[in-house]
Amino acid sequence: MDECERALQAIQEDNTSGASELVHRAVQCVVLFSETSRDPSPTGFQRDFLAFLQKLIASQPAMAPFLNLANVVLMDIEHAGNVDSMKEAIGEAAHAFLRSLREIPRRIAIHASRILADKGRILTHSYSSTVFEALRFESSRRRSVKVICTESRPALEGVKLANKLAAEGMEVQLIVDSAAPSLLGEVDLLLTGGDALSPHGLVNKVGTYGLAVAAKTHNIPFYALCGTDKILTGELGQRLRIAPKDPAEVLAMPHPGVEVINRYFDSTPVAFLSGVITEEGIWGEDELHRFIGSLRVCKTLGEGWI
């Protein structure tokens, strides 16, 4: 169990990886918990598992895949009668979730190629492994892909994306975050990932909302790459929390009377999106809401037990 706690702590302290990367580690954490828990009673095991899931969700409270992972495994143990069957159900559900995660970036990249095919210059914000895969796939299909990356302060994860894209042979420019809105008139597409998507909006790196407004002003299409693991019902979307981060990342030395607000995420209304590219296809707002309406939420999450 100490290993579980250390894994949770590492997930919580990771300020640069995207939701798609972190949830892979979260799945491993879930499996580790089920394998190491020693409580022999169903009631005790379930109590400890719910407490563990609460910590897991709280480790990255703005990232939808953590809630969806909890929802999947909890639905699979609702009717398990003993601890062994609970552990078996958790393992099967977690590994099935992980298998689907591994397929998502490739399938999104294929659908995204329909949007990217005629776009000469693309602006992206923050680091997204799904955006990287989509641009790499597009780069393999044509001679030149030109990308503008924001540096994405304060953790500078946009620099990581810029370096990875350049290593793939793409033409990459890196800009400060504040320059991005003024450059949208010079690009063909705004493309981002997303940490969560619900009727309440797209949760992504702070600054996305401002870029979405600027894209609307310049009549530039804005697409978010979001696997269905990032999509939540309105009910679960309300559970997301954009937590404050360390003020020292913005201002190393405190100034008397100055409060530093350091948030990594913001929420952009769905209406600002031209579309959402999932592993199932390219969805407009109506298709997105139809999918959300089809989602099931387990009793444990729906009634707020965790």
Secondary structure, 3 states (H helix, E strand, C coil): CHHHHHHHHHHHHCCCCCHHHHHHHHHHHHHHHHHHCCCCCHHHHHHHHHHHHHHHHHHCCCCHHHHHHHHHHHHHHCCCCCHHHHHHHHHHHHHHHHHHHHHHHHHHHHHHHHHHCCCCEEEECCCCHHHHHHHHHHHHHCCCCEEEEECCCCCCHHHHHHHHHHHCCCEEEEECHHHHHHHHHHCCEEEECCCEEECCEEEEECCHHHHHHHHHHHCCCEEEECCHHHECCHHHHCCCCCCECCHHHCCCCCCCCCCCCCECEEEECHHHCCEEEECCEEECHHHHHHHHHHCCCCHHHHCCCC
